[in-house]
Amino acid sequence: MLIRIARVMMIDASAPAYLWPEALQTAAYITNRLRKPGSDQSLLEKWRYNLGIRELPTTLSHLRA
């Protein structure tokens, strides 16, 4: 799934191949912060909850499209 997301980002941005690692890291970053349909928490929020870290809900408002 991450490879597919990174590939789409690379194609959409017409990015050179040397940016492939950055696209993959970005895909993982975004995927971990998105809530899946039917879930009340993102993967990051579940991880924080299991570790006992109580913080504000995750947002993606700092990202630009």
N, C-alpha and C positions, 0 to 999 in steps of 0.2 A: 504494500500500500504506500509506504513512504517513497519508494522508487517512482511509482506512478505520479505522485504529487510533485516530487522534485522534477521529473521529466516535463510535466505540464508547465511548471514555473519557468524552466529553462527555455522551452519552446516559445511560450508567451512573451518572454522578455527578450528573446533572441540573444540570450547570454552565451558567451564563449564557454567552451568545454572546461576550462580551468576553474570555473566557478561551481562545478558540480558538487564538491564537498560542502560548500556554503548552502547550496540549494537543498541538499539532503538534511543538513542541520536545521535549516529554517522549516522544512516540512515536519521534522520531528518536534520542533518547538511549538508549532501551531497545532499539530495533531494532539499533543499532550494537554493543550489548553482548551480544546473544543469539547463540548458535551455531546455524547452520542445520543441519538434519539431514544427516548424512554429512560434516560439516566438523569439523575438530579445533580450529579457531580462529574467534573472532568477527571481525567486520570491524575492530573497534578493535584487537584483538590482531594482525591481519595488518598494519594500518597501522603499529603500533608496531614490529613485526618488520622491515618494510621500511625504517624510519627508523633501525634499529639500537638502539631503545630496549628495554632488557631490564628488565621490571618483573614484578611478581606477576600472575598471571592475573586477568582482570576478574571482579568479582563484582557481584551485585545485592542483596547482603544489607543495604545501607543504605537500600533502598527499602521503603516501607510500602504495603500494599494497602488 
